[in-house]
Amino acid sequence: MDTRESKTPEEKKQHLKEEKLPEDFSHPEPDAEQPEAKRSPKGAHWLVLGVAILVAGFLLFVLLPKIVG
C-alpha cells in the first residue's frame, strides 16, 4: 500500500485511469496481495455447525434443569 501523501502528476493520471476502468464481474479474481482470498474455507461451515450443536447441548442439559428445577 502506498502511504505517501503526494503523488507525481503521472501517478495521479495512472490512478485516475485505473479508477475509470469498469470492474470485470464476469472474471473476478482475488488480488495477488490477498492469498487468503484465493483459499476456499474448507470445513468452516462444519466448525460453525459443531459449535452451535455444543452450545445447544450445553443449554439443554446443564442450564435448563437448573432453571426449571
C-alpha positions in Angstrom: 0.0 0.0 0.0 1.3 3.4 -0.9 1.3 5.7 2.1 2.9 8.7 0.5 0.9 11.9 0.9 1.6 13.4 -2.6 1.8 11.8 -6.0 3.5 12.9 -9.1 1.3 14.0 -12.0 2.0 10.7 -13.8 0.9 8.7 -10.7 -2.3 10.8 -10.4 -3.1 10.2 -14.1 -2.5 6.5 -13.8 -4.6 6.3 -10.7 -7.5 8.1 -12.4 -7.2 5.7 -15.4 -7.4 2.7 -13.1 -10.4 4.2 -11.3 -12.3 4.8 -14.5 -11.9 1.3 -15.8 -15.1 -0.8 -15.1 -14.7 -3.8 -12.9 -14.7 -7.1 -14.6 -17.5 -9.0 -13.0 -17.5 -11.9 -15.5 -14.0 -12.9 -14.5 -13.5 -11.9 -10.8 -10.1 -12.8 -9.4 -8.7 -12.1 -6.0 -5.8 -9.7 -5.7 -2.3 -11.2 -5.7 -1.6 -9.5 -2.5 -4.5 -11.3 -0.8 -3.7 -15.0 -0.7 -6.4 -15.6 1.9 -9.0 -14.6 -0.7 -7.8 -17.4 -3.0 -8.3 -20.2 -0.4 -11.6 -21.8 0.0 -13.0 -22.1 3.5 -12.6 -25.9 3.7 -14.8 -27.1 6.5 -15.5 -23.8 8.1 -19.3 -24.4 8.0 -18.8 -27.7 9.8 -16.9 -25.9 12.6 -19.8 -23.4 13.0 -22.4 -26.2 13.0 -20.4 -28.1 15.6 -20.1 -25.2 17.9 -23.8 -24.4 17.6 -24.6 -28.0 18.5 -22.3 -27.9 21.5 -23.9 -24.7 22.8 -27.4 -26.1 22.3 -26.4 -29.3 24.2 -24.9 -27.2 27.0 -28.1 -25.1 27.3 -30.4 -28.2 27.2 -28.5 -30.5 29.6 -26.8 -28.1 32.1 -28.7 -24.8 32.3 -32.3 -26.0 31.6 -32.6 -28.3 34.6 -31.2 -25.6 36.9 -33.8 -23.1 35.6 -36.8 -25.5 35.8 -35.9 -27.3 39.0 
